[in-house]
Amino acid sequence: MLASPLRRAVQTAEIINKYHNLPIEIDGAWPELQTDGRVEASIWHDLFDFDKEVHLANNEPLNEFFDRVYAAIDALKTKYKPTRS
């Protein structure tokens, strides 16, 4: 079971894990978008245009966030290749 290093993510993994009893792996590749919690209404629509380089004041640039998420997904696909029977 994977969890981001955020405390609430680890707590959620622990709650779910009561029923599965799996090792919990904390993976630093999965923190959420680093933001101060505010998004200006004028750029809200641009957040969903993944080709635009949107920069939110005092926040992680969205293209860096998506690059980080895609790299983490690729790492999971490599680490946990499906087995075919």
Contacts in CASP RR format, 6 or more apart in sequence:
PFRMAT RR
TARGET T0000
AUTHOR 0000-0000-0000
METHOD contacts of the structure
MODEL  1
MLASPLRRAVQTAEIINKYHNLPIEIDGAWPELQTDGRVEASIWHDLFDF
DKEVHLANNEPLNEFFDRVYAAIDALKTKYKPTRS
1 13 0 8 1.000
1 16 0 8 1.000
1 17 0 8 1.000
1 20 0 8 1.000
1 22 0 8 1.000
1 23 0 8 1.000
1 24 0 8 1.000
1 25 0 8 1.000
2 13 0 8 1.000
2 24 0 8 1.000
2 25 0 8 1.000
2 27 0 8 1.000
2 30 0 8 1.000
2 76 0 8 1.000
3 9 0 8 1.000
3 10 0 8 1.000
3 12 0 8 1.000
3 13 0 8 1.000
3 24 0 8 1.000
3 25 0 8 1.000
3 26 0 8 1.000
3 27 0 8 1.000
3 30 0 8 1.000
4 10 0 8 1.000
4 26 0 8 1.000
4 27 0 8 1.000
4 28 0 8 1.000
4 30 0 8 1.000
4 31 0 8 1.000
4 32 0 8 1.000
5 26 0 8 1.000
5 27 0 8 1.000
5 28 0 8 1.000
5 30 0 8 1.000
5 31 0 8 1.000
6 31 0 8 1.000
6 32 0 8 1.000
9 30 0 8 1.000
10 24 0 8 1.000
10 26 0 8 1.000
13 24 0 8 1.000
14 24 0 8 1.000
17 24 0 8 1.000
27 72 0 8 1.000
29 68 0 8 1.000
29 71 0 8 1.000
29 72 0 8 1.000
29 75 0 8 1.000
30 72 0 8 1.000
33 59 0 8 1.000
33 60 0 8 1.000
33 62 0 8 1.000
33 65 0 8 1.000
34 59 0 8 1.000
34 60 0 8 1.000
34 65 0 8 1.000
35 56 0 8 1.000
35 58 0 8 1.000
35 59 0 8 1.000
35 60 0 8 1.000
36 57 0 8 1.000
36 58 0 8 1.000
36 59 0 8 1.000
37 59 0 8 1.000
38 56 0 8 1.000
38 57 0 8 1.000
39 47 0 8 1.000
39 56 0 8 1.000
40 56 0 8 1.000
43 54 0 8 1.000
43 56 0 8 1.000
46 52 0 8 1.000
46 54 0 8 1.000
47 54 0 8 1.000
47 62 0 8 1.000
50 62 0 8 1.000
50 66 0 8 1.000
53 61 0 8 1.000
53 62 0 8 1.000
53 63 0 8 1.000
54 61 0 8 1.000
54 62 0 8 1.000
54 63 0 8 1.000
55 61 0 8 1.000
55 62 0 8 1.000
56 62 0 8 1.000
END
